[in-house]
Amino acid sequence: MTEAPLPPTGTAPADYLELELADSRESGREAPPESVPTQQIAPVQPGPADPFAGREQPVRFPGSSGEHLLQSAYSTERRAKRFYDDQVLDHLNPRMKEFVGRMDMAFLATSDASGECDSSLRAGPSGFIEVLDDRHLAYPEYRGNGVMASLGNISENPHVGILMVDFVTEIIGLHVNGKARIVEDPDLRAIHPALPSEFERGRIPERWVVVQVEEAYIHCRKHIPRMEPVSRQRSWGTDDNKRKGGDYFAAKGTPRPWHAQNA
């Protein structure tokens, strides 16, 4: 009985393949099969269904699937739907735009592609967040500590949450959730020439974060503390670590896990 030829196991020239086949015959090794059966992998089980997903909606219903599932589990659907219908917009109305235009700080939430989160503070003179139109706002990014935590997250995952709070007069807050993109200062000015050209202490933004508004809604005043602004002397431009508060929590000099890896 003639032995069936072994299939080649590589893409080398013919003479090398012949040597490989001869070596396989002499050593008694079994030839690799012409085809290997594909391993059957069990299908991934889908997560719980969004209770609102099956309903006819002309656009995406506000909130996340997790929100909707817990509303159903805890029987808060009617209250939640009333809030969505009464308070949640997919754009900035005139009163919201006026509110943004007088804010001097905002809290920013971002996460990377794997969902690891970061929160940060952005501040400036009143109106430092620019309302570009009903569905877009932009805030400036200046030279900082070089970490780029928020911008790095946005480069992986565009979803951001912004909370602006009036602690002084109206005692009310505004949430703006949406998708962000990073735009260099000259590029944004070419599109929006009305952007301010004079900034506090002469600083010019290196770039801007432009946010497309997907949800805008109120943060109720019930638990917002009233604050009173006071004057303070700031040490702008100083490199004095104590004045900057750079090591307020005495973290400098503490061993880090990554130090051992780089030793």
Steps between C-alpha positions, in 0.01 A plus 500: 500500500643833398536749782300816439718809458513730798372852450761775528506682831651829392566734213871433448646425152422157350841345580470592867146368511620169352759471778233574758270232360781244487593575860139448605486158334826384659408613849157343483329825593137525409420746229291797603141462386391691196242683704454541873141496623400840632443500874137555582472806724183553695327822399534791741188533706343845456451719805159591637279667244436872534131523599460815289683371192200325347280807511454704189716809542576747219839568664711341773321507835686702768716314749695176486385138494622470859280792606198347332558155650522638854199723445308186410646301791425773757168613347612857431416496129215751526709751697795453265288542188347817643851638559611403149190657345508818711871576544730317255578670168726397213619859455559820697198727524541879545495485880761222506724697264473805726589282800809356328605851399538615862661191651861529620562130571383155398555141609605265220461120492677282242600136463740307282410223256485239779273715719758617756383843611647838583340816633648845472427869551507767233484866600547847358327836479122502462411371156826310447287219355393618156153416368556450126135425419201313643677165475868579553712657770877527538742554784870596474798285596813678621851386582483289817692223673537307175308191616210549254268280708172641366622547142652153499169349603313702237743377233389143584138559601317817391220479758523773766284633781517865608338640814477876552367629833400850607588493871451875551179646356252255347626189689434268206700272271508398135614164364627477143584155363629442151781403267823699501780554253833680533554795264816709475455871570572630144268238348206595722556872441485441126149359546389733783682832456292658780692304766661736753853613422581643845530268796576526870869585560560490124484123477399360161335156483715230344186316391128470569262220588182526294202313646200396294204516739297181534332564836452821697304506824465662841678406824250590771595747771390292800849383601712778346671711771490877470845655478630852513793604281794662675800676354833318505851575391631246253866438428472479122815384328679390816709183516488497880365157585335614824314787334375272224393235749685250286573249781217586738428131565869413558501247218845587368763241584252220571603175323285411199448153349629620162827622654610140561421405140718781366789442742 
